[in-house]
Amino acid sequence: MRSPQEMTTFFRERGLKVTPQRECIFDVLHANARHPTAEAVYAEARRRMPTMSLKTVYQTLNDLADMGEIQVLSVDHGPARFDPNAATHDHLVCVGCGTVRDVNVDVTGLRLGEEQRAGFSLLATDVVFRGLCPDCQSSHLSPENQHPRRAS
């Protein structure tokens, strides 16, 4: 994601109002590699600015996603996560604690045949690897309690 100052200019150039609350949200998201939920962004923004509203957080996150400045991630059954890294990349997700990490996967040879695509016009590929992070591996989480769809 661009710097908070660049985001302020970017919003203004598009005719969007820039408030101290939005500038705070830009700052919370900038270089945040944790893939926070809206609620996590809200908690941190509210810590910095007690007048912050959850509605402002959601509106700003939606505006940023619509402009392609952040990615919205839906991993498993939890709430949407927001990724300030808008560059093309994939994700590694811990099924124990929900940690999400960026990874770069070479999908050069990955192809779907016409029969598999069933008429779909492909626009993007998202690869999500699921497993256990080092902390969860060393905790008492038993593998039978984990439900990854497929390991490869």
PyMOL commands that place a pseudoatom at each C-alpha (Angstrom):
pseudoatom trace, name=CA, resn=MET, resi=1, chain=A, elem=C, hetatm=0, pos=[0.000, 0.000, 0.000]
pseudoatom trace, name=CA, resn=ARG, resi=2, chain=A, elem=C, hetatm=0, pos=[1.159, 3.520, -0.665]
pseudoatom trace, name=CA, resn=SER, resi=3, chain=A, elem=C, hetatm=0, pos=[2.365, 5.672, 2.201]
pseudoatom trace, name=CA, resn=PRO, resi=4, chain=A, elem=C, hetatm=0, pos=[-0.287, 7.449, 4.284]
pseudoatom trace, name=CA, resn=GLN, resi=5, chain=A, elem=C, hetatm=0, pos=[0.678, 10.753, 2.624]
pseudoatom trace, name=CA, resn=GLU, resi=6, chain=A, elem=C, hetatm=0, pos=[0.356, 9.227, -0.851]
pseudoatom trace, name=CA, resn=MET, resi=7, chain=A, elem=C, hetatm=0, pos=[-3.017, 7.723, 0.081]
pseudoatom trace, name=CA, resn=THR, resi=8, chain=A, elem=C, hetatm=0, pos=[-4.244, 11.150, 1.217]
pseudoatom trace, name=CA, resn=THR, resi=9, chain=A, elem=C, hetatm=0, pos=[-3.318, 12.621, -2.171]
pseudoatom trace, name=CA, resn=PHE, resi=10, chain=A, elem=C, hetatm=0, pos=[-4.765, 9.587, -3.991]
pseudoatom trace, name=CA, resn=PHE, resi=11, chain=A, elem=C, hetatm=0, pos=[-8.125, 9.948, -2.214]
pseudoatom trace, name=CA, resn=ARG, resi=12, chain=A, elem=C, hetatm=0, pos=[-8.299, 13.689, -2.859]
pseudoatom trace, name=CA, resn=GLU, resi=13, chain=A, elem=C, hetatm=0, pos=[-7.500, 13.201, -6.552]
pseudoatom trace, name=CA, resn=ARG, resi=14, chain=A, elem=C, hetatm=0, pos=[-10.537, 10.920, -6.762]
pseudoatom trace, name=CA, resn=GLY, resi=15, chain=A, elem=C, hetatm=0, pos=[-12.793, 13.393, -5.007]
pseudoatom trace, name=CA, resn=LEU, resi=16, chain=A, elem=C, hetatm=0, pos=[-13.011, 11.387, -1.784]
pseudoatom trace, name=CA, resn=LYS, resi=17, chain=A, elem=C, hetatm=0, pos=[-13.056, 13.174, 1.526]
pseudoatom trace, name=CA, resn=VAL, resi=18, chain=A, elem=C, hetatm=0, pos=[-9.918, 12.810, 3.634]
pseudoatom trace, name=CA, resn=THR, resi=19, chain=A, elem=C, hetatm=0, pos=[-10.581, 13.028, 7.366]
pseudoatom trace, name=CA, resn=PRO, resi=20, chain=A, elem=C, hetatm=0, pos=[-8.230, 12.558, 10.318]
pseudoatom trace, name=CA, resn=GLN, resi=21, chain=A, elem=C, hetatm=0, pos=[-9.949, 9.192, 10.859]
pseudoatom trace, name=CA, resn=ARG, resi=22, chain=A, elem=C, hetatm=0, pos=[-9.131, 8.041, 7.332]
pseudoatom trace, name=CA, resn=GLU, resi=23, chain=A, elem=C, hetatm=0, pos=[-5.545, 9.239, 7.692]
pseudoatom trace, name=CA, resn=CYS, resi=24, chain=A, elem=C, hetatm=0, pos=[-5.316, 7.193, 10.886]
pseudoatom trace, name=CA, resn=ILE, resi=25, chain=A, elem=C, hetatm=0, pos=[-6.608, 4.104, 9.027]
pseudoatom trace, name=CA, resn=PHE, resi=26, chain=A, elem=C, hetatm=0, pos=[-4.053, 4.664, 6.238]
pseudoatom trace, name=CA, resn=ASP, resi=27, chain=A, elem=C, hetatm=0, pos=[-1.353, 4.743, 8.915]
pseudoatom trace, name=CA, resn=VAL, resi=28, chain=A, elem=C, hetatm=0, pos=[-2.652, 1.560, 10.622]
pseudoatom trace, name=CA, resn=LEU, resi=29, chain=A, elem=C, hetatm=0, pos=[-2.630, -0.330, 7.317]
pseudoatom trace, name=CA, resn=HIS, resi=30, chain=A, elem=C, hetatm=0, pos=[0.656, 0.974, 5.917]
pseudoatom trace, name=CA, resn=ALA, resi=31, chain=A, elem=C, hetatm=0, pos=[3.228, -1.842, 5.832]
pseudoatom trace, name=CA, resn=ASN, resi=32, chain=A, elem=C, hetatm=0, pos=[0.956, -4.036, 7.990]
pseudoatom trace, name=CA, resn=ALA, resi=33, chain=A, elem=C, hetatm=0, pos=[1.875, -7.606, 7.082]
pseudoatom trace, name=CA, resn=ARG, resi=34, chain=A, elem=C, hetatm=0, pos=[-0.620, -9.192, 9.514]
pseudoatom trace, name=CA, resn=HIS, resi=35, chain=A, elem=C, hetatm=0, pos=[-3.611, -9.210, 7.166]
pseudoatom trace, name=CA, resn=PRO, resi=36, chain=A, elem=C, hetatm=0, pos=[-5.905, -7.663, 9.779]
pseudoatom trace, name=CA, resn=THR, resi=37, chain=A, elem=C, hetatm=0, pos=[-9.665, -8.006, 10.013]
pseudoatom trace, name=CA, resn=ALA, resi=38, chain=A, elem=C, hetatm=0, pos=[-11.786, -4.842, 9.958]
pseudoatom trace, name=CA, resn=GLU, resi=39, chain=A, elem=C, hetatm=0, pos=[-12.241, -5.278, 13.693]
pseudoatom trace, name=CA, resn=ALA, resi=40, chain=A, elem=C, hetatm=0, pos=[-8.461, -5.408, 14.248]
pseudoatom trace, name=CA, resn=VAL, resi=41, chain=A, elem=C, hetatm=0, pos=[-7.997, -2.243, 12.159]
pseudoatom trace, name=CA, resn=TYR, resi=42, chain=A, elem=C, hetatm=0, pos=[-10.792, -0.636, 14.180]
pseudoatom trace, name=CA, resn=ALA, resi=43, chain=A, elem=C, hetatm=0, pos=[-9.228, -1.642, 17.518]
pseudoatom trace, name=CA, resn=GLU, resi=44, chain=A, elem=C, hetatm=0, pos=[-5.834, -0.201, 16.602]
pseudoatom trace, name=CA, resn=ALA, resi=45, chain=A, elem=C, hetatm=0, pos=[-7.308, 2.937, 15.020]
pseudoatom trace, name=CA, resn=ARG, resi=46, chain=A, elem=C, hetatm=0, pos=[-9.540, 3.491, 18.026]
pseudoatom trace, name=CA, resn=ARG, resi=47, chain=A, elem=C, hetatm=0, pos=[-6.557, 3.081, 20.341]
pseudoatom trace, name=CA, resn=ARG, resi=48, chain=A, elem=C, hetatm=0, pos=[-4.915, 5.950, 18.465]
pseudoatom trace, name=CA, resn=MET, resi=49, chain=A, elem=C, hetatm=0, pos=[-8.096, 7.949, 17.942]
pseudoatom trace, name=CA, resn=PRO, resi=50, chain=A, elem=C, hetatm=0, pos=[-10.918, 7.202, 20.421]
pseudoatom trace, name=CA, resn=THR, resi=51, chain=A, elem=C, hetatm=0, pos=[-13.527, 8.942, 18.225]
pseudoatom trace, name=CA, resn=MET, resi=52, chain=A, elem=C, hetatm=0, pos=[-13.083, 6.363, 15.443]
pseudoatom trace, name=CA, resn=SER, resi=53, chain=A, elem=C, hetatm=0, pos=[-16.240, 4.582, 14.309]
pseudoatom trace, name=CA, resn=LEU, resi=54, chain=A, elem=C, hetatm=0, pos=[-16.454, 1.055, 12.956]
pseudoatom trace, name=CA, resn=LYS, resi=55, chain=A, elem=C, hetatm=0, pos=[-18.534, 2.396, 10.056]
pseudoatom trace, name=CA, resn=THR, resi=56, chain=A, elem=C, hetatm=0, pos=[-15.650, 4.689, 9.029]
pseudoatom trace, name=CA, resn=VAL, resi=57, chain=A, elem=C, hetatm=0, pos=[-13.241, 1.758, 9.131]
pseudoatom trace, name=CA, resn=TYR, resi=58, chain=A, elem=C, hetatm=0, pos=[-15.477, -0.408, 6.932]
pseudoatom trace, name=CA, resn=GLN, resi=59, chain=A, elem=C, hetatm=0, pos=[-16.155, 2.431, 4.468]
pseudoatom trace, name=CA, resn=THR, resi=60, chain=A, elem=C, hetatm=0, pos=[-12.460, 3.246, 4.166]
pseudoatom trace, name=CA, resn=LEU, resi=61, chain=A, elem=C, hetatm=0, pos=[-11.487, -0.418, 3.742]
pseudoatom trace, name=CA, resn=ASN, resi=62, chain=A, elem=C, hetatm=0, pos=[-14.152, -0.833, 1.049]
pseudoatom trace, name=CA, resn=ASP, resi=63, chain=A, elem=C, hetatm=0, pos=[-12.962, 2.315, -0.742]
pseudoatom trace, name=CA, resn=LEU, resi=64, chain=A, elem=C, hetatm=0, pos=[-9.361, 1.099, -0.628]
pseudoatom trace, name=CA, resn=ALA, resi=65, chain=A, elem=C, hetatm=0, pos=[-10.381, -2.328, -1.960]
pseudoatom trace, name=CA, resn=ASP, resi=66, chain=A, elem=C, hetatm=0, pos=[-12.471, -0.753, -4.763]
pseudoatom trace, name=CA, resn=MET, resi=67, chain=A, elem=C, hetatm=0, pos=[-9.424, 1.304, -5.794]
pseudoatom trace, name=CA, resn=GLY, resi=68, chain=A, elem=C, hetatm=0, pos=[-7.165, -1.773, -5.777]
pseudoatom trace, name=CA, resn=GLU, resi=69, chain=A, elem=C, hetatm=0, pos=[-5.013, -0.465, -2.931]
pseudoatom trace, name=CA, resn=ILE, resi=70, chain=A, elem=C, hetatm=0, pos=[-5.710, -3.450, -0.660]
pseudoatom trace, name=CA, resn=GLN, resi=71, chain=A, elem=C, hetatm=0, pos=[-6.904, -6.995, -1.214]
pseudoatom trace, name=CA, resn=VAL, resi=72, chain=A, elem=C, hetatm=0, pos=[-9.868, -8.519, 0.574]
pseudoatom trace, name=CA, resn=LEU, resi=73, chain=A, elem=C, hetatm=0, pos=[-9.091, -12.071, 1.658]
pseudoatom trace, name=CA, resn=SER, resi=74, chain=A, elem=C, hetatm=0, pos=[-11.666, -14.667, 2.579]
pseudoatom trace, name=CA, resn=VAL, resi=75, chain=A, elem=C, hetatm=0, pos=[-9.778, -17.526, 4.156]
pseudoatom trace, name=CA, resn=ASP, resi=76, chain=A, elem=C, hetatm=0, pos=[-11.811, -20.326, 5.656]
pseudoatom trace, name=CA, resn=HIS, resi=77, chain=A, elem=C, hetatm=0, pos=[-14.805, -19.462, 7.819]
pseudoatom trace, name=CA, resn=GLY, resi=78, chain=A, elem=C, hetatm=0, pos=[-13.541, -16.407, 9.666]
pseudoatom trace, name=CA, resn=PRO, resi=79, chain=A, elem=C, hetatm=0, pos=[-14.104, -12.741, 8.922]
pseudoatom trace, name=CA, resn=ALA, resi=80, chain=A, elem=C, hetatm=0, pos=[-12.611, -11.107, 5.847]
pseudoatom trace, name=CA, resn=ARG, resi=81, chain=A, elem=C, hetatm=0, pos=[-8.984, -10.083, 6.166]
pseudoatom trace, name=CA, resn=PHE, resi=82, chain=A, elem=C, hetatm=0, pos=[-7.423, -7.051, 4.484]
pseudoatom trace, name=CA, resn=ASP, resi=83, chain=A, elem=C, hetatm=0, pos=[-4.034, -7.235, 2.799]
pseudoatom trace, name=CA, resn=PRO, resi=84, chain=A, elem=C, hetatm=0, pos=[-2.258, -3.913, 2.198]
pseudoatom trace, name=CA, resn=ASN, resi=85, chain=A, elem=C, hetatm=0, pos=[0.063, -5.705, -0.247]
pseudoatom trace, name=CA, resn=ALA, resi=86, chain=A, elem=C, hetatm=0, pos=[-1.831, -5.221, -3.517]
pseudoatom trace, name=CA, resn=ALA, resi=87, chain=A, elem=C, hetatm=0, pos=[0.941, -6.776, -5.620]
pseudoatom trace, name=CA, resn=THR, resi=88, chain=A, elem=C, hetatm=0, pos=[0.291, -10.215, -7.104]
pseudoatom trace, name=CA, resn=HIS, resi=89, chain=A, elem=C, hetatm=0, pos=[1.063, -12.855, -4.483]
pseudoatom trace, name=CA, resn=ASP, resi=90, chain=A, elem=C, hetatm=0, pos=[-0.434, -15.815, -2.678]
pseudoatom trace, name=CA, resn=HIS, resi=91, chain=A, elem=C, hetatm=0, pos=[-0.959, -16.810, 0.953]
pseudoatom trace, name=CA, resn=LEU, resi=92, chain=A, elem=C, hetatm=0, pos=[0.033, -19.301, 3.618]
pseudoatom trace, name=CA, resn=VAL, resi=93, chain=A, elem=C, hetatm=0, pos=[-2.663, -19.735, 6.299]
pseudoatom trace, name=CA, resn=CYS, resi=94, chain=A, elem=C, hetatm=0, pos=[-2.304, -21.432, 9.675]
pseudoatom trace, name=CA, resn=VAL, resi=95, chain=A, elem=C, hetatm=0, pos=[-5.413, -23.517, 10.348]
pseudoatom trace, name=CA, resn=GLY, resi=96, chain=A, elem=C, hetatm=0, pos=[-4.617, -23.424, 14.059]
pseudoatom trace, name=CA, resn=CYS, resi=97, chain=A, elem=C, hetatm=0, pos=[-4.364, -19.719, 14.878]
pseudoatom trace, name=CA, resn=GLY, resi=98, chain=A, elem=C, hetatm=0, pos=[-5.390, -18.055, 11.616]
pseudoatom trace, name=CA, resn=THR, resi=99, chain=A, elem=C, hetatm=0, pos=[-2.057, -16.358, 10.902]
pseudoatom trace, name=CA, resn=VAL, resi=100, chain=A, elem=C, hetatm=0, pos=[-1.763, -15.343, 7.235]
pseudoatom trace, name=CA, resn=ARG, resi=101, chain=A, elem=C, hetatm=0, pos=[1.570, -14.813, 5.467]
pseudoatom trace, name=CA, resn=ASP, resi=102, chain=A, elem=C, hetatm=0, pos=[2.358, -13.611, 1.973]
pseudoatom trace, name=CA, resn=VAL, resi=103, chain=A, elem=C, hetatm=0, pos=[4.178, -16.060, -0.314]
pseudoatom trace, name=CA, resn=ASN, resi=104, chain=A, elem=C, hetatm=0, pos=[5.162, -15.953, -3.961]
pseudoatom trace, name=CA, resn=VAL, resi=105, chain=A, elem=C, hetatm=0, pos=[4.206, -19.037, -5.945]
pseudoatom trace, name=CA, resn=ASP, resi=106, chain=A, elem=C, hetatm=0, pos=[5.344, -19.785, -9.481]
pseudoatom trace, name=CA, resn=VAL, resi=107, chain=A, elem=C, hetatm=0, pos=[2.113, -20.698, -11.285]
pseudoatom trace, name=CA, resn=THR, resi=108, chain=A, elem=C, hetatm=0, pos=[3.636, -20.472, -14.772]
pseudoatom trace, name=CA, resn=GLY, resi=109, chain=A, elem=C, hetatm=0, pos=[2.696, -24.034, -15.730]
pseudoatom trace, name=CA, resn=LEU, resi=110, chain=A, elem=C, hetatm=0, pos=[-0.694, -24.025, -14.039]
pseudoatom trace, name=CA, resn=ARG, resi=111, chain=A, elem=C, hetatm=0, pos=[-3.418, -24.354, -16.661]
pseudoatom trace, name=CA, resn=LEU, resi=112, chain=A, elem=C, hetatm=0, pos=[-7.060, -25.394, -16.741]
pseudoatom trace, name=CA, resn=GLY, resi=113, chain=A, elem=C, hetatm=0, pos=[-8.447, -27.093, -19.801]
pseudoatom trace, name=CA, resn=GLU, resi=114, chain=A, elem=C, hetatm=0, pos=[-11.627, -25.809, -21.471]
pseudoatom trace, name=CA, resn=GLU, resi=115, chain=A, elem=C, hetatm=0, pos=[-13.648, -28.663, -19.996]
pseudoatom trace, name=CA, resn=GLN, resi=116, chain=A, elem=C, hetatm=0, pos=[-12.480, -27.794, -16.482]
pseudoatom trace, name=CA, resn=ARG, resi=117, chain=A, elem=C, hetatm=0, pos=[-13.162, -24.081, -16.977]
pseudoatom trace, name=CA, resn=ALA, resi=118, chain=A, elem=C, hetatm=0, pos=[-16.725, -24.821, -18.155]
pseudoatom trace, name=CA, resn=GLY, resi=119, chain=A, elem=C, hetatm=0, pos=[-16.929, -21.540, -20.067]
pseudoatom trace, name=CA, resn=PHE, resi=120, chain=A, elem=C, hetatm=0, pos=[-15.372, -19.409, -17.318]
pseudoatom trace, name=CA, resn=SER, resi=121, chain=A, elem=C, hetatm=0, pos=[-13.191, -16.544, -18.464]
pseudoatom trace, name=CA, resn=LEU, resi=122, chain=A, elem=C, hetatm=0, pos=[-10.334, -16.638, -15.949]
pseudoatom trace, name=CA, resn=LEU, resi=123, chain=A, elem=C, hetatm=0, pos=[-9.279, -13.307, -14.468]
pseudoatom trace, name=CA, resn=ALA, resi=124, chain=A, elem=C, hetatm=0, pos=[-6.954, -14.258, -11.626]
pseudoatom trace, name=CA, resn=THR, resi=125, chain=A, elem=C, hetatm=0, pos=[-5.468, -17.129, -9.672]
pseudoatom trace, name=CA, resn=ASP, resi=126, chain=A, elem=C, hetatm=0, pos=[-5.331, -17.181, -5.871]
pseudoatom trace, name=CA, resn=VAL, resi=127, chain=A, elem=C, hetatm=0, pos=[-3.264, -19.880, -4.212]
pseudoatom trace, name=CA, resn=VAL, resi=128, chain=A, elem=C, hetatm=0, pos=[-3.771, -20.522, -0.493]
pseudoatom trace, name=CA, resn=PHE, resi=129, chain=A, elem=C, hetatm=0, pos=[-1.607, -23.044, 1.340]
pseudoatom trace, name=CA, resn=ARG, resi=130, chain=A, elem=C, hetatm=0, pos=[-3.028, -24.246, 4.657]
pseudoatom trace, name=CA, resn=GLY, resi=131, chain=A, elem=C, hetatm=0, pos=[-1.023, -25.802, 7.446]
pseudoatom trace, name=CA, resn=LEU, resi=132, chain=A, elem=C, hetatm=0, pos=[0.243, -25.204, 10.956]
pseudoatom trace, name=CA, resn=CYS, resi=133, chain=A, elem=C, hetatm=0, pos=[2.628, -22.391, 11.872]
pseudoatom trace, name=CA, resn=PRO, resi=134, chain=A, elem=C, hetatm=0, pos=[5.621, -23.207, 14.096]
pseudoatom trace, name=CA, resn=ASP, resi=135, chain=A, elem=C, hetatm=0, pos=[3.814, -21.964, 17.230]
pseudoatom trace, name=CA, resn=CYS, resi=136, chain=A, elem=C, hetatm=0, pos=[0.769, -24.165, 16.584]
pseudoatom trace, name=CA, resn=GLN, resi=137, chain=A, elem=C, hetatm=0, pos=[2.960, -27.151, 15.734]
pseudoatom trace, name=CA, resn=SER, resi=138, chain=A, elem=C, hetatm=0, pos=[4.622, -26.901, 19.126]
pseudoatom trace, name=CA, resn=SER, resi=139, chain=A, elem=C, hetatm=0, pos=[1.369, -26.340, 21.019]
pseudoatom trace, name=CA, resn=HIS, resi=140, chain=A, elem=C, hetatm=0, pos=[-1.028, -29.077, 22.024]
pseudoatom trace, name=CA, resn=LEU, resi=141, chain=A, elem=C, hetatm=0, pos=[-3.190, -28.818, 18.904]
pseudoatom trace, name=CA, resn=SER, resi=142, chain=A, elem=C, hetatm=0, pos=[-3.843, -32.319, 17.699]
pseudoatom trace, name=CA, resn=PRO, resi=143, chain=A, elem=C, hetatm=0, pos=[-3.741, -32.964, 13.943]
pseudoatom trace, name=CA, resn=GLU, resi=144, chain=A, elem=C, hetatm=0, pos=[-7.138, -34.707, 14.031]
pseudoatom trace, name=CA, resn=ASN, resi=145, chain=A, elem=C, hetatm=0, pos=[-8.716, -31.391, 15.120]
pseudoatom trace, name=CA, resn=GLN, resi=146, chain=A, elem=C, hetatm=0, pos=[-7.459, -29.701, 11.977]
pseudoatom trace, name=CA, resn=HIS, resi=147, chain=A, elem=C, hetatm=0, pos=[-9.520, -29.823, 8.815]
pseudoatom trace, name=CA, resn=PRO, resi=148, chain=A, elem=C, hetatm=0, pos=[-7.377, -28.824, 5.835]
pseudoatom trace, name=CA, resn=ARG, resi=149, chain=A, elem=C, hetatm=0, pos=[-9.073, -29.482, 2.532]
pseudoatom trace, name=CA, resn=ARG, resi=150, chain=A, elem=C, hetatm=0, pos=[-6.039, -30.904, 0.820]
pseudoatom trace, name=CA, resn=ALA, resi=151, chain=A, elem=C, hetatm=0, pos=[-2.326, -31.116, 1.501]
pseudoatom trace, name=CA, resn=SER, resi=152, chain=A, elem=C, hetatm=0, pos=[0.159, -31.225, -1.326]
for i in range(1, 152): cmd.bond("trace and resi %d" % i, "trace and resi %d" % (i + 1))
show_as sticks, trace
zoom trace
